[in-house]
Amino acid sequence: MNPVISPSDYDRFKLFLEQACGIILGNGKEYLIASRLTKLLRDEKIASVAELLTAIERGHPRQLRDDVIDAMTTNETSWFRDRSPFEALQKVVFPEMDRDGKRQCRIWSSACSSGQEPYTISIALSEYLKTAAASGLATAQIMATDISKTMLNQAKQAEYEEGILGRGLSPERKQLFFRQVGERWTVSDEVKRRVSFREQNLLLSYGSLGKFDIIFCRNVLIYFSAERKTDILNRMALALNPDGYLFLGASETITGYTDVFEMVRSPHGVFYRLKAKS
Protein backbone atom coordinates (compact mmCIF):
# COMPACT_ATOMS: atom_id res chain seq x y z
CA MET A 1 0.00 0.00 0.00
CA ASN A 2 1.31 3.45 -0.91
CA PRO A 3 1.88 5.86 1.99
CA VAL A 4 -0.61 8.67 2.63
CA ILE A 5 1.18 12.03 2.48
CA SER A 6 -0.33 15.02 4.25
CA PRO A 7 0.15 18.54 2.86
CA SER A 8 2.53 19.43 5.68
CA ASP A 9 4.58 16.25 5.16
CA TYR A 10 4.71 16.97 1.43
CA ASP A 11 6.05 20.50 2.03
CA ARG A 12 8.57 19.11 4.49
CA PHE A 13 9.76 16.48 2.02
CA LYS A 14 10.04 19.03 -0.81
CA LEU A 15 12.29 21.18 1.37
CA PHE A 16 14.47 18.20 2.30
CA LEU A 17 14.89 17.15 -1.33
CA GLU A 18 15.79 20.64 -2.54
CA GLN A 19 18.34 21.15 0.22
CA ALA A 20 19.83 17.67 -0.26
CA CYS A 21 20.26 17.60 -4.02
CA GLY A 22 18.60 20.69 -5.55
CA ILE A 23 15.62 18.90 -7.09
CA ILE A 24 12.44 20.99 -7.10
CA LEU A 25 9.15 19.13 -6.73
CA GLY A 26 6.13 21.07 -7.95
CA ASN A 27 2.64 20.85 -6.57
CA GLY A 28 0.70 17.62 -6.87
CA LYS A 29 3.66 15.26 -6.99
CA GLU A 30 2.66 13.23 -3.94
CA TYR A 31 2.13 10.22 -6.23
CA LEU A 32 5.78 10.41 -7.32
CA ILE A 33 7.05 10.29 -3.74
CA ALA A 34 4.71 7.42 -2.96
CA SER A 35 5.75 5.38 -6.00
CA ARG A 36 9.47 5.95 -5.49
CA LEU A 37 9.55 5.39 -1.72
CA THR A 38 7.04 2.61 -1.06
CA LYS A 39 9.62 -0.19 -1.28
CA LEU A 40 12.16 1.73 0.80
CA LEU A 41 9.61 2.41 3.53
CA ARG A 42 8.59 -1.22 3.58
CA ASP A 43 12.17 -2.49 3.69
CA GLU A 44 13.08 -0.10 6.52
CA LYS A 45 9.79 -0.78 8.35
CA ILE A 46 8.95 2.94 8.36
CA ALA A 47 5.24 3.72 8.47
CA SER A 48 5.05 7.19 6.89
CA VAL A 49 6.91 9.98 5.13
CA ALA A 50 6.81 11.98 8.36
CA GLU A 51 8.53 9.14 10.21
CA LEU A 52 11.03 8.83 7.35
CA LEU A 53 12.01 12.50 7.57
CA THR A 54 12.39 12.29 11.33
CA ALA A 55 14.67 9.27 10.94
CA ILE A 56 16.80 11.16 8.40
CA GLU A 57 17.08 14.16 10.73
CA ARG A 58 18.25 11.89 13.53
CA GLY A 59 20.70 10.09 11.24
CA HIS A 60 19.31 6.60 11.87
CA PRO A 61 19.98 4.50 9.94
CA ARG A 62 23.01 6.37 8.58
CA GLN A 63 22.49 5.29 4.96
CA LEU A 64 18.83 6.32 4.86
CA ARG A 65 19.38 9.85 3.52
CA ASP A 66 21.40 8.56 0.56
CA ASP A 67 18.86 5.82 -0.11
CA VAL A 68 16.05 8.38 -0.33
CA ILE A 69 18.08 10.54 -2.76
CA ASP A 70 18.81 7.41 -4.81
CA ALA A 71 15.12 6.58 -4.99
CA MET A 72 14.04 10.11 -5.94
CA THR A 73 16.70 10.78 -8.57
CA THR A 74 15.45 10.39 -12.13
CA ASN A 75 17.61 7.88 -14.00
CA GLU A 76 16.08 7.89 -17.48
CA THR A 77 18.74 7.64 -20.16
CA SER A 78 19.66 6.03 -23.48
CA TRP A 79 22.53 5.63 -25.94
CA PHE A 80 23.29 8.59 -28.25
CA ARG A 81 20.39 10.47 -26.64
CA ASP A 82 19.17 13.24 -28.98
CA ARG A 83 22.07 12.33 -31.34
CA SER A 84 23.04 15.92 -32.21
CA PRO A 85 25.49 16.52 -29.31
CA PHE A 86 27.54 13.50 -30.33
CA GLU A 87 27.47 14.49 -33.99
CA ALA A 88 28.65 17.96 -32.96
CA LEU A 89 31.53 16.37 -31.04
CA GLN A 90 32.62 14.33 -34.05
CA LYS A 91 32.06 16.94 -36.75
CA VAL A 92 32.86 20.23 -34.99
CA VAL A 93 34.40 20.05 -31.52
CA PHE A 94 36.94 17.24 -31.90
CA PRO A 95 38.22 18.61 -35.26
CA GLU A 96 38.53 22.12 -33.73
CA MET A 97 40.54 20.74 -30.84
CA ASP A 98 42.83 18.87 -33.22
CA ARG A 99 43.36 22.00 -35.35
CA ASP A 100 44.27 23.88 -32.18
CA GLY A 101 46.86 21.21 -31.39
CA LYS A 102 45.10 20.01 -28.24
CA ARG A 103 47.17 17.28 -26.60
CA GLN A 104 45.33 16.68 -23.33
CA CYS A 105 41.53 16.44 -23.31
CA ARG A 106 39.31 15.90 -20.28
CA ILE A 107 35.54 15.50 -20.62
CA TRP A 108 33.02 15.58 -17.77
CA SER A 109 29.69 13.75 -17.96
CA SER A 110 28.08 15.42 -14.96
CA ALA A 111 24.97 13.26 -14.42
CA CYS A 112 25.96 9.92 -15.88
CA SER A 113 23.18 7.75 -14.42
CA SER A 114 23.85 4.12 -15.42
CA GLY A 115 26.68 5.05 -17.77
CA GLN A 116 25.15 5.41 -21.21
CA GLU A 117 26.24 9.03 -21.71
CA PRO A 118 29.96 8.70 -20.86
CA TYR A 119 30.25 5.44 -22.78
CA THR A 120 28.47 7.06 -25.74
CA ILE A 121 30.98 9.94 -25.63
CA SER A 122 33.79 7.38 -25.64
CA ILE A 123 32.24 5.53 -28.60
CA ALA A 124 31.90 8.84 -30.48
CA LEU A 125 35.58 9.53 -29.81
CA SER A 126 36.62 6.05 -30.97
CA GLU A 127 34.73 6.59 -34.22
CA TYR A 128 36.35 9.99 -34.69
CA LEU A 129 39.86 8.65 -34.06
CA LYS A 130 39.40 6.11 -36.85
CA THR A 131 39.00 9.00 -39.31
CA ALA A 132 41.55 11.43 -37.86
CA ALA A 133 45.19 10.59 -38.46
CA ALA A 134 47.58 11.35 -35.57
CA SER A 135 44.89 12.98 -33.44
CA GLY A 136 46.01 14.46 -30.14
CA LEU A 137 42.75 13.25 -28.61
CA ALA A 138 43.84 9.62 -28.45
CA THR A 139 44.65 10.01 -24.75
CA ALA A 140 41.38 11.79 -23.84
CA GLN A 141 39.86 10.97 -20.46
CA ILE A 142 36.19 11.03 -19.46
CA MET A 143 35.14 11.69 -15.88
CA ALA A 144 31.58 10.51 -15.17
CA THR A 145 29.79 11.60 -12.00
CA ASP A 146 26.39 11.13 -10.42
CA ILE A 147 24.76 11.72 -7.05
CA SER A 148 23.40 8.15 -6.94
CA LYS A 149 25.74 5.48 -5.63
CA THR A 150 23.41 2.81 -7.02
CA MET A 151 23.67 4.23 -10.54
CA LEU A 152 27.43 4.65 -10.27
CA ASN A 153 27.85 1.01 -9.26
CA GLN A 154 25.78 -0.09 -12.26
CA ALA A 155 27.74 2.19 -14.59
CA LYS A 156 31.10 0.86 -13.38
CA GLN A 157 30.05 -2.69 -14.22
CA ALA A 158 29.61 -1.62 -17.88
CA GLU A 159 27.20 -4.49 -18.49
CA TYR A 160 23.74 -4.10 -20.01
CA GLU A 161 20.79 -6.24 -20.97
CA GLU A 162 19.87 -6.67 -24.63
CA GLY A 163 16.76 -4.50 -24.26
CA ILE A 164 18.74 -1.59 -22.81
CA LEU A 165 21.21 -1.70 -25.70
CA GLY A 166 18.28 -1.36 -28.10
CA ARG A 167 17.53 2.12 -26.77
CA GLY A 168 19.47 4.30 -29.18
CA LEU A 169 22.30 1.93 -30.13
CA SER A 170 22.53 0.68 -33.71
CA PRO A 171 23.27 -3.02 -34.40
CA GLU A 172 26.55 -1.96 -36.04
CA ARG A 173 27.74 -0.09 -32.96
CA LYS A 174 26.64 -2.93 -30.71
CA GLN A 175 28.82 -5.37 -32.63
CA LEU A 176 31.79 -2.98 -32.77
CA PHE A 177 31.84 -1.68 -29.21
CA PHE A 178 30.27 -4.42 -27.07
CA ARG A 179 30.82 -8.12 -26.51
CA GLN A 180 28.24 -10.61 -25.33
CA VAL A 181 28.80 -12.29 -21.97
CA GLY A 182 26.01 -14.75 -21.27
CA GLU A 183 22.70 -12.91 -21.52
CA ARG A 184 24.29 -9.48 -21.08
CA TRP A 185 26.53 -7.23 -23.16
CA THR A 186 29.65 -5.56 -21.80
CA VAL A 187 31.34 -2.40 -23.08
CA SER A 188 34.58 -3.03 -24.97
CA ASP A 189 37.88 -2.34 -23.22
CA GLU A 190 38.70 0.38 -25.78
CA VAL A 191 35.58 2.34 -24.80
CA LYS A 192 35.66 1.54 -21.09
CA ARG A 193 39.31 2.41 -20.37
CA ARG A 194 38.77 6.13 -21.00
CA VAL A 195 35.96 6.43 -18.46
CA SER A 196 36.28 6.80 -14.68
CA PHE A 197 33.49 7.31 -12.17
CA ARG A 198 33.02 9.16 -8.92
CA GLU A 199 30.20 10.45 -6.75
CA GLN A 200 29.39 14.16 -7.10
CA ASN A 201 26.53 16.32 -5.88
CA LEU A 202 26.20 19.24 -8.31
CA LEU A 203 25.36 21.55 -5.41
CA LEU A 204 28.81 21.00 -3.89
CA SER A 205 32.30 22.13 -4.95
CA TYR A 206 33.80 20.86 -8.21
CA GLY A 207 37.32 21.83 -7.20
CA SER A 208 38.55 18.28 -6.60
CA LEU A 209 37.48 17.20 -10.10
CA GLY A 210 40.10 19.34 -11.84
CA LYS A 211 39.73 21.22 -15.12
CA PHE A 212 37.87 20.07 -18.22
CA ASP A 213 37.74 20.90 -21.92
CA ILE A 214 34.17 19.66 -22.46
CA ILE A 215 31.29 19.38 -19.99
CA PHE A 216 28.05 17.51 -20.60
CA CYS A 217 25.28 18.70 -18.26
CA ARG A 218 22.26 17.43 -20.16
CA ASN A 219 18.67 17.13 -18.92
CA VAL A 220 19.75 18.01 -15.38
CA LEU A 221 19.17 21.76 -14.97
CA ILE A 222 15.43 21.35 -15.59
CA TYR A 223 15.11 19.98 -12.04
CA PHE A 224 16.72 23.00 -10.35
CA SER A 225 15.53 26.46 -9.34
CA ALA A 226 16.69 29.48 -11.35
CA GLU A 227 19.12 30.46 -8.60
CA ARG A 228 20.70 27.01 -8.53
CA LYS A 229 20.91 26.88 -12.33
CA THR A 230 22.90 30.11 -12.30
CA ASP A 231 25.19 28.81 -9.58
CA ILE A 232 25.82 25.48 -11.33
CA LEU A 233 26.49 27.07 -14.73
CA ASN A 234 28.89 29.65 -13.31
CA ARG A 235 30.80 27.03 -11.35
CA MET A 236 30.98 24.78 -14.39
CA ALA A 237 32.46 27.72 -16.28
CA LEU A 238 35.19 27.89 -13.63
CA ALA A 239 35.81 24.16 -14.15
CA LEU A 240 36.42 24.65 -17.89
CA ASN A 241 39.72 25.41 -19.55
CA PRO A 242 39.80 28.50 -21.83
CA ASP A 243 37.58 28.02 -24.92
CA GLY A 244 35.97 25.00 -23.22
CA TYR A 245 32.65 23.59 -24.44
CA LEU A 246 29.35 23.02 -22.63
CA PHE A 247 26.55 20.74 -23.82
CA LEU A 248 23.04 21.07 -22.35
CA GLY A 249 19.83 19.14 -22.97
CA ALA A 250 17.62 19.96 -25.93
CA SER A 251 15.12 21.85 -23.76
CA GLU A 252 17.74 23.65 -21.65
CA THR A 253 19.41 27.03 -22.15
CA ILE A 254 21.84 29.42 -20.50
CA THR A 255 19.67 32.42 -21.38
CA GLY A 256 18.72 34.36 -18.28
CA TYR A 257 21.10 32.41 -16.05
CA THR A 258 24.65 33.32 -17.07
CA ASP A 259 26.52 35.35 -19.67
CA VAL A 260 29.92 33.63 -19.51
CA PHE A 261 29.18 31.36 -22.50
CA GLU A 262 28.52 32.08 -26.15
CA MET A 263 26.09 30.00 -28.18
CA VAL A 264 27.53 28.03 -31.10
CA ARG A 265 25.05 27.07 -33.82
CA SER A 266 26.28 24.28 -36.05
CA PRO A 267 24.59 22.06 -38.67
CA HIS A 268 24.80 19.36 -35.99
CA GLY A 269 23.08 21.25 -33.19
CA VAL A 270 23.58 23.96 -30.60
CA PHE A 271 26.21 23.98 -27.87
CA TYR A 272 28.12 26.60 -25.88
CA ARG A 273 31.70 27.84 -25.71
CA LEU A 274 33.27 29.60 -22.76
CA LYS A 275 33.84 33.27 -23.60
CA ALA A 276 37.40 34.57 -23.57
CA LYS A 277 38.15 36.76 -20.55
CA SER A 278 38.36 40.43 -21.48
N, C-alpha and C positions, 0 to 999 in steps of 0.2 A: 504494500500500500504506500502511495506517495505521501510525503509529509504535508500537513496543513501549515501554511505560512501566513502569519498575521501581517497586517500592514506595517506594524512597528518592527517585526522581525525582518521583514523584507528591506526596510530602510536601513536597518542595522547591518544586514548582510551586504547590501550595495556599498555601504561605506567601507566595510572591511575589504571587499574585493578591489575597490578603487585604490585604497591605501596600500594594499599588498602587491598589486601588479598593474594598476593603472586602468583596468578594464571598467568601462562604464556600462552599467545595466540600466536600460530605460524602464519606463513604467510597464507593468503588465507582463513581466518576465518571470513571474513566480513559477510557471510551468517548467522553465528552463532549469531553475535551481532544483526543483523537485526531481526532474528526469536525470540530471547529472549527479545528484547526491544521494539518491535513494539507496543504492548499493553500499555506498560508504557508510551511511548512517546505520544500515542493517549490520554490516560487518563490525562496526565499532560499538554496536548496541547503544546507540544514541537515539533518543526518542523524538527529537525535534531540532529545527534549525536554531532555535534559541539556546537549547542545551549545547549544540555544536559550537556556537560562537562563544559561549561561556568556557567550554573546554579549551578552545583555541587561546582565549585570553589568559587562562591559567597555565597554558603550556603542557597540558596532559591530554592524550599522549603527545610526545615531542614532535612526532612526524605528522600530526594531524593537519597543521596549517599547510604544509607542502602538499599533502594529499588532496585537500580541498582545492588548492590552486590548480593542481594537475587535472582534477575532475572538471573544473570550470573553464579551462583553457581550450579554445577551439583548435582542433588539430586536423582541419580539412585541407588536403593538399593533393597534388598530382604531379606527374612528370611533364616537363616542358609547359608548365601552366601559363596560359595566355600566349605562348610561343614567341611573341615579338621581343621580349627582353633578351632572350637567348640568341635570336637572330641578330639583334643589335650588337650583342657581344661579338659574335663571329664576323659580322660584316663591317662594323664601325669601330667599336672600342678596342678589340684586340689588334686590328691593323694599325690604329692610331698609336697604340702603345709601342708596337714594333717599330713604326716610323720614327718615334721619339727615342728609340734606343733603350727602352725600358728593360732592365735586366733582373729586377726583383719585383714580383707582383704578389700582393696579398689581397684576398677577396674575403669579405665577411657576409655570410648568410645569417641574418640577425634573428630570424624566427624559423628555425629549420624543421620543426615538427619531427616527423619520422624519417627525415633525411632526403626526401625527393628533391628539394631545391638544391642543396649543395652538390649532390651527386649529378644532377642535371647540369649544373654549371661545369662540373668536371668533365662530363661527356661532351658538352659544347666546346670546351677547350681542347679535348683530345681530337675532335673532328677538325678544329681549326689548325692544330699543329700538323695534321696530315697534309694540309695544303700550303703551309707557310714554311719555307725552307729557312733553317737556322734561326728560328724564332727565339727571342730572349725570354719568352713566356713558358718555356719548357719546365722551369723550376717553380712555377706558380704554386702558391699554397692557399687553401680555402679553410677559413675558420668558420665553423657552424655552431651557433648558439641557440639555446631555447631556455625558457623558464621551467619547463616540465622535465623532471628527471626521468619519468617514464618514457617520454618521447625520445629523449637523448639516448637512453639505453637501447631502444628499438633501432634508432638510427645507426648507432655504433655497430650493431650486428650486421647491417648491410644485407639483410635477407628479406625477401618479399614473396608473398603468395602470387600465384599466376594472375588472379583477378586484379590485384593492385598494380601489377606491371601493365595491365591493359588500359589503365587510366592515363593516357597521354603518351605512351611509349610505343613507337612503331615496331613491328616484327623485326625489321632490319637492325634497329638499335638494340633490341633485346638480344639478338644473336651475337652482336658485336661486343656488347659491353656487360653482359651477364652470363653466368654459367649455371646450369641446373644442378641442384643438390637435393636429391630426393624429390619432394613435392614443392620445394621452394627454389627461388632463384637468388643467387648472391651476386653482388656487384663485383666486377672484375678488379683485379689488383691495380691495374693501371689507373682506373677511375678512383678507387678507394684510397690509394696512398697519398693523394693530394689533400684529403679532407681530414680535419681533426675537429673534435667536439668538446664543448665545455658549457657549463651552466651559466646563464646570464639573464638577469632581470633588467629590462630596458630602462627601468626607472633609476637604476644605480649606476655608478661610475663605469666608464668604458676604459679607463686609464690602463688597466692591467692587460687589455687586449692588444695594445700596440697600435701602430698606424696601418691604414689600408689604402689601396688604390681604387677599389670598387666596393661599394656596400649595397647589398640587396636588403631592403626593408619593405617587403611587399605584403599587402593585405593585413597589415598590423596596425597602422595608425588609425584606421577606422574605428578601433575599439577604445581610443583614448580621447580625453577632453582636449579642447583647443589649446589650453595652457600646456598640457603635457606633450602634445604634438610639437609645439614650438620648442620646448625644452629638448625633446629627443632629436629633432632635426638639427638644432644648433650644436648639440654635443656630438652628433654623428659627423657634422662638418669638421669639428675639431679632431675627429679620429681619422680624417682623410688626409692623404698627402696632397700637395699642390696639384691642381687640375684633376683631382679624383672624381669618380663617377658615383652617382646615386640612382638606384632603380627603385621605384615605388610601384604599388599595385595599380591596375588599370583605372580604378575609381578614386585614386588618391592623388593629392597635389600638394605642392609647397605653398601655393598662393594663399596669402593671408597669414602664413605662419612663420616664414623666414625669407630673407632676401639675400642669403649668402650663396645661393645656387643660381645658375642660369639654365633655362630650359633648352634642350637640344632636340630638335625635330628631325628625324631621319626617316627614310622610306621604310625602316624596320621598326618604327615606334618612337615614343617619346621617353627620354631619360634626362638626367640633370648632371651638370658639371659644376664643381666648386669654382666660384669666381676667384680670380686672382686678387690678392690683397693690394689695395691702392696705396 
